[in-house]
Amino acid sequence: MEPIVLTSANFEEEALHASVPVLIDFWAVWCGPCKMISPVVDEIAAESDGSYKVCKVNVDDESELASRFGIMSIPTLVVLKNGEIAASSVGVKSKQAILDMLA
């Protein structure tokens, strides 16, 4: 499954009201560390069995969403469970560390 691109228009439906945990990757095209973590996030999305969702937010295109989450540095990964922030992390993480956030 491909990561879902979150926008202000689909955020509530796709992330806030999701029935499963949601991993959100806040990133930007110009961000080197974002380019490093992106393939890992894509791999996690491809391996999803439906027990979680993977989404991405381009902070340049969706500054309102970035502000809503207080994103100061990227890449930032946020896990939402039942519409609440359950975990967050800044910087490049290993695949296992990201999966552990979803557990």
C-alpha positions as CSV (number, residue, x, y, z in Angstrom):
1,M,0.0,0.0,0.0
2,E,1.3,3.5,-0.9
3,P,1.5,6.1,1.8
4,I,-1.5,8.4,1.9
5,V,-0.7,12.1,1.1
6,L,-2.4,14.1,3.8
7,T,-3.9,17.5,3.1
8,S,-6.1,19.8,5.2
9,A,-9.0,18.5,3.1
10,N,-8.5,14.7,4.0
11,F,-6.7,14.9,7.3
12,E,-9.7,14.4,9.6
13,E,-11.1,11.4,7.6
14,E,-7.7,9.7,6.9
15,A,-5.8,10.3,10.1
16,L,-7.9,11.8,13.0
17,H,-10.9,9.4,12.7
18,A,-8.9,6.3,11.6
19,S,-9.8,3.1,13.4
20,V,-6.1,2.0,13.3
21,P,-2.9,3.6,14.4
22,V,-1.6,6.2,11.8
23,L,2.1,6.9,11.2
24,I,2.5,10.4,9.8
25,D,5.8,11.5,8.1
26,F,6.3,15.3,8.1
27,W,8.8,16.0,5.3
28,A,10.0,18.4,2.6
29,V,11.5,18.0,-0.8
30,W,14.7,20.0,0.1
31,C,15.3,18.0,3.4
32,G,18.3,15.5,3.1
33,P,17.4,13.4,6.2
34,C,13.8,13.2,4.9
35,K,15.2,11.7,1.7
36,M,17.0,9.1,3.8
37,I,14.0,8.0,5.8
38,S,11.4,8.2,3.0
39,P,12.2,4.7,1.5
40,V,11.9,3.2,5.0
41,V,8.5,4.8,5.5
42,D,7.4,3.6,2.0
43,E,8.6,0.1,2.9
44,I,6.6,0.1,6.1
45,A,3.5,1.3,4.1
46,A,4.0,-1.4,1.6
47,E,4.1,-4.1,4.3
48,S,1.0,-2.8,6.1
49,D,-1.6,-5.6,6.6
50,G,-4.3,-3.0,7.4
51,S,-3.4,-2.9,11.1
52,Y,-2.0,0.6,10.6
53,K,-2.0,3.4,8.1
54,V,1.1,5.3,6.8
55,C,0.6,9.0,5.7
56,K,2.9,11.8,4.6
57,V,2.6,15.5,5.0
58,N,4.8,17.8,2.8
59,V,5.3,20.7,5.3
60,D,5.8,23.2,2.5
61,D,2.5,22.4,0.9
62,E,0.6,21.9,4.2
63,S,2.0,24.4,6.6
64,E,-1.3,24.5,8.5
65,L,-1.0,20.8,9.4
66,A,2.7,21.2,10.3
67,S,1.7,24.1,12.6
68,R,-1.1,22.1,14.2
69,F,1.4,19.5,15.3
70,G,4.1,22.0,16.3
71,I,6.5,20.7,13.7
72,M,9.8,22.5,14.2
73,S,12.3,20.1,12.6
74,I,11.9,17.5,9.9
75,P,11.7,14.7,9.4
76,T,9.2,14.3,12.2
77,L,7.2,11.1,12.6
78,V,4.0,11.2,14.6
79,V,1.8,8.2,15.5
80,L,-1.9,8.9,16.1
81,K,-4.1,6.4,18.0
82,N,-7.7,7.2,18.4
83,G,-7.0,10.8,17.2
84,E,-4.4,11.4,19.9
85,I,-0.6,11.6,19.6
86,A,0.7,8.3,21.0
87,A,4.3,8.8,19.9
88,S,6.6,11.2,18.0
89,S,10.2,11.3,16.9
90,V,12.5,13.8,15.1
91,G,15.2,12.7,12.8
92,V,16.2,9.5,11.0
93,K,15.1,6.3,12.7
94,S,15.6,2.6,11.9
95,K,12.8,0.6,10.5
96,Q,12.4,-1.3,13.7
97,A,12.3,1.9,15.8
98,I,9.5,3.2,13.6
99,L,7.6,-0.1,13.8
100,D,8.0,0.0,17.6
101,M,6.3,3.4,17.6
102,L,3.3,1.8,16.0
103,A,3.1,-1.1,18.5
